[in-house]
Amino acid sequence: MSFKNQSATSEYSLEFDPSNYTETAVTVNSKTVIYRAYEGIVYVKYPVDTTYQIMNIYVPVEYYEEGQSIGNYNASIDMSGDPNGALLALSKGYVVAAPGARGRTTQADNSLYTGKAPACIVDLKAAVRYLRYNKNLIPGDTEKIVSCGTSAGGAASSLIAATGNNKDYEPYLKVIGAANERDDVFAAQCYCPITNLDHADIAYEWLFNGINEYNGSTMTDNQITISSQLKSLFPAYVNSLGLVKGTELTLDADGDGTFKDYVKSFLIMSAQKALDDNTDLSALTWITITDGTVTDIDFSEYAGYATRLKAAPAFDGLDLSHAENGLFGSVTINAKHFTQFGMENSTVDSFLADEHIVKMLNPMNYIGAQETDTARYWRIRHGAVDRDTALAIPVILATKLDNEGFNVDFAIPWGQGHGGDYDLDELFTWIDNVCTPQPGNH
């Protein structure tokens, strides 16, 4: 494996400069928060693109006043870049680190692609290493780093939390001059993570097969055929995982079985919570409610209610037109297939992405793996009407983590579509709980 550094010849210092900041005041929930903003920090020695490989760090001024703290918090680090979440975090006493990262469309001046996989996760790991390298200069507890993201950011959060210190990423980190430090994190919040991409197509058709309308259009006969073909591949994948929750979670050839029942159980819990919160579910005749208790849900009817968003295949586009195809491109090739099905059924001249790179973009490959420090605490949310990826994908992620002994808080909020930061009070209560030592919380 060879690597070529495309950055400028200058070398950037990995030393954090505590004097280079501006001071800003904002009002959050009627409370004035004053913080220092350290912005535009290049977090690697040899950046490929200083437009993206930079980080902003925001620190409440209380941490520069001797003996001060805010509430019960001791300046943990939230890696969300969302302004609302970041400002609320600051008001609660968090140091907020918001790293940028190269993406699938990033190009150099010579038009070569510089942000194809695994650049996104490599950059985020480098940012974590920078924080640890400067732990004596940046306020905060670098043993309590919490990653947070939504959608592709949710996937990045799950990936950085699953893959801590795994050697697969080391060669890429050395090329960009990442600090010689650990890159594991303490906990992860993942809103609707678009992850497990190499199995996302088959999971999507397991849920939506038979629903041919999508986003105002109708699938072609060929797409309908492809949907059935992809659905038929999902049971073997689920059965290969060895997932257990009371009993082994499996599917038969038709896609029915204990795994389906388990997925449905989360929907039932979600509907029950909505009912308890006085949401009127009476028009949804596919939900069985007896004496105020949700006892059953017609799974196929639920899929129709949620509606299909994407035609088959949803992720590995046969014409290489999907964003995910672009993620797996290379320096000179914009897009590639990343599944064998996509490659075998391609409608254009194409290449198959390197299997090692595909592996590095899937957290499922690293949870519980040897010489890997997976985050202990996880909070995963996927809306009940989120159709950007199939509900099975976050269920599989949460169950794998649970089976490997990690602490997982997973839920499917009723009526919630694709998005994040809709439950910030609950999120920070969770972070407070996992970061603050309590009886039974180890």
PyMOL commands that set and color helices and strands:
alter all, ss='L'
color gray80, all
select helices_A, chain A and resi 61-64+83-91+119-133+152-162+167-175+197-208+221-241+258-276+299-306+323-327+340-344+355-360+363-365+392-403+424-435
alter helices_A, ss='H'
color red, helices_A
select strands_A, chain A and resi 22-28+31-42+54-60+77-78+95-99+145-150+187-191+213-214+217-218+287-290+293-297+377-381+407-411
alter strands_A, ss='S'
color yellow, strands_A
deselect
rebuild
show_as cartoon
